[in-house]
Amino acid sequence: MEKIRQSVTKKFGILTAGGDCPGLNAAIRGVCRAAYDRYGMSIVGIAAGYRGLIDENWRPLRPQDVYGILTRGGTILGSSREKPFKDSGSDDDIAGEKVAAIKENYKKLGLDCLVVLGGNGTNTTGYLLSKEGLNIVGLPKTIDNDIEGTDRTFGFHSALSIGTEAIDRLHSTAQSHNRIMVIELMGHKAGWLALYAGVAGGGDIILIPEIPYDIKAIGRHLQERSSEGKGFSIVVVAEGALSKAEARMDKKDRKKYRLETVTPSIGYRVAREIEAETGMETRATVLGYMQRGGIPSASDRVLATSLGTAAVELLAKGEYGRMVALTGNEIGSVDLSVPANKVKTVPENHYMIDTAISVGTCMGV
Ligand code: F6P
């Protein structure tokens, strides 16, 4: 048994917010084990993200509560997309009341810090709360890998494995029936998941939001493959993918256009566009929440555990207002202002785009 060390933080709350993802429980365990075993801190588990702190829904988290959760999907704390600052300053100012409730309950619980596990929204809220005087430490989780300030988020690697396996499986039907198989992957406004799974699964075409597509170029690529005797193709589409024409529209027109044409989702629209352009038989598959479910990959367990224990070192030193992060092979931290209000998209010169093109993948242009 290690001797209990000195810590600035004696008691903290922990919550998980935004979409669930593999590795959340591994991170909760990492935080809690290091906090108890190394520093003897006491922990309050807040239920359902920031909502739990508004609705007074919490419980003490004891060591036995985190036994056996390393491999479990989802989050033992529950989650929600509650954004307490949204619409702040509006006439009824419900947001103001929510923020006030969070601040009051933080005080009532006697917390020295609040540890928030989440994506862009969660860490942005964490940043805003830290400006309101609360001590916050953030952890970057999401299958989208779109958080500024960290090279990778936990959840991404597991979702990538699931997306890749799905592409592998679609190859069977594509080959047997000489069809075009479109697969839509999540990723919100970023193309990380589709790009990586597309490369890992040998996608013939990959469409990501960062590179608006031209259906004519897609049609040409499919015809070329066909004339080379390749009668089938796999098209990997990020949920945020958009056409060149849409990219030129202003925000309002694009929203309206997408409401009318993205039915039931972008993968189906792309499949319809391909059939109309080429006359080739095309089918769409949307992987949806399958990508977020189930056990975390070994890589995500390691990352989540490392980030969790690193967060506790920040708590021990009283280094608040920061998000733990992976940079290269090092675990460190960045100021919460770094991820706040940002989405990390795939840069146009990212090596993975060139990798995809080098192996003959069409990026839709
Ligand atoms: O951020 C994770 C994510 O799974 C995105 O890829 C997707 O756009 C979104 O969440 C779906 O959110 P919800 O769970 O609210 O439907």
Residues whose N, C-alpha, C, O or C-beta is under 5 A from the ligand:
A	BS01	F6P	G19 D144 M186 G187 H188
